[in-house]
Amino acid sequence: MNGAGKTTLVKLLCGLYEPDGGKILINGVDISTVPKKALYRLFSVVFQEATVFPYPMGSNLSMKVPEETDETKVWDSLRKAGLEKLFRERGIRSDSYMTKVAFQDGVELSDGQQQRFLLARAIYKDGNILILDEPTAALDPIAESEIYQEYVNISRGRTSLFISHRLASTRFSDRILFLENGRVAEEGTHEELMELGGSYAHMFEIQSRYYVTVQTGR
């Protein structure tokens, strides 16, 4: 639910917030003992408030100056995020400036395309831990479904955390943590939580009923 603590949890895990009590461990190591730069290198994160800057497209992905940006890696990241074909067709190059904040001919993206672009940025960084905080909020249902399929491939071989309040996205997860009032209220697979019949199952059923109502007009 909104306000359950999803984004706060992510920022705690990444070391952007300090916990009021207790410890956060990665492989048994307290992250408070890890230098911040080393900790930040572990994570590839797409936050809800992430921004596309008025930089060249390649630098927007690498977050480095053009001379230090890997062109091959840029296009590989765009391909995995489902944007390479669109960018090629529109003639968007690594040195094309993004947004019209500073350049009249800057590249503007739709909300859905921007979401994919931010995903490409996370892919480019290639951190050991991939975290996506509501990455499909601006996408239509078809694009959302495509992202889920791509996400399975993108996250293969690494730890990944996918945050959503749209429960259609949870079925492919190995483990689901249902947050309520800032705490983990339920935990398990989709099937286990549905069988439990608790808050997760209730919310899933409500959302499913809404989609059925809209699609069938009942």
Secondary structure in CASP SS format (residue, H / E / C, confidence):
PFRMAT SS
TARGET T0000
AUTHOR 0000-0000-0000
METHOD secondary structure of the structure
MODEL  1
M C 1.00
N C 1.00
G C 1.00
A C 1.00
G C 1.00
K H 1.00
T H 1.00
T H 1.00
L H 1.00
V H 1.00
K H 1.00
L H 1.00
L H 1.00
C C 1.00
G C 1.00
L C 1.00
Y C 1.00
E C 1.00
P C 1.00
D C 1.00
G C 1.00
G C 1.00
K C 1.00
I C 1.00
L E 1.00
I E 1.00
N C 1.00
G C 1.00
V E 1.00
D E 1.00
I H 1.00
S H 1.00
T H 1.00
V C 1.00
P C 1.00
K H 1.00
K H 1.00
A H 1.00
L H 1.00
Y H 1.00
R H 1.00
L C 1.00
F E 1.00
S E 1.00
V E 1.00
V E 1.00
F C 1.00
Q C 1.00
E C 1.00
A C 1.00
T C 1.00
V C 1.00
F C 1.00
P C 1.00
Y C 1.00
P E 1.00
M H 1.00
G H 1.00
S H 1.00
N H 1.00
L H 1.00
S H 1.00
M C 1.00
K C 1.00
V C 1.00
P H 1.00
E H 1.00
E H 1.00
T C 1.00
D C 1.00
E H 1.00
T H 1.00
K H 1.00
V H 1.00
W H 1.00
D H 1.00
S H 1.00
L H 1.00
R H 1.00
K H 1.00
A C 1.00
G C 1.00
L C 1.00
E H 1.00
K H 1.00
L H 1.00
F H 1.00
R H 1.00
E H 1.00
R H 1.00
G C 1.00
I C 1.00
R C 1.00
S C 1.00
D C 1.00
S C 1.00
Y E 1.00
M E 1.00
T C 1.00
K C 1.00
V C 1.00
A C 1.00
F C 1.00
Q C 1.00
D C 1.00
G C 1.00
V E 1.00
E C 1.00
L C 1.00
S C 1.00
D H 1.00
G H 1.00
Q H 1.00
Q H 1.00
Q H 1.00
R H 1.00
F H 1.00
L H 1.00
L H 1.00
A H 1.00
R H 1.00
A H 1.00
I H 1.00
Y H 1.00
K H 1.00
D C 1.00
G C 1.00
N C 1.00
I E 1.00
L E 1.00
I E 1.00
L E 1.00
D E 1.00
E C 1.00
P C 1.00
T C 1.00
A C 1.00
A C 1.00
L C 1.00
D C 1.00
P H 1.00
I H 1.00
A H 1.00
E H 1.00
S H 1.00
E H 1.00
I H 1.00
Y H 1.00
Q H 1.00
E H 1.00
Y H 1.00
V H 1.00
N H 1.00
I H 1.00
S C 1.00
R C 1.00
G C 1.00
R C 1.00
T E 1.00
S E 1.00
L E 1.00
F E 1.00
I E 1.00
S C 1.00
H C 1.00
R C 1.00
L H 1.00
A H 1.00
S H 1.00
T C 1.00
R C 1.00
F C 1.00
S C 1.00
D C 1.00
R C 1.00
I E 1.00
L E 1.00
F E 1.00
L E 1.00
E E 1.00
N C 1.00
G C 1.00
R E 1.00
V E 1.00
A E 1.00
E E 1.00
E E 1.00
G E 1.00
T C 1.00
H H 1.00
E H 1.00
E H 1.00
L H 1.00
M H 1.00
E H 1.00
L H 1.00
G C 1.00
G C 1.00
S H 1.00
Y H 1.00
A H 1.00
H H 1.00
M H 1.00
F H 1.00
E H 1.00
I H 1.00
Q H 1.00
S H 1.00
R H 1.00
Y H 1.00
Y H 1.00
V H 1.00
T H 1.00
V H 1.00
Q H 1.00
T H 1.00
G C 1.00
R C 1.00
END
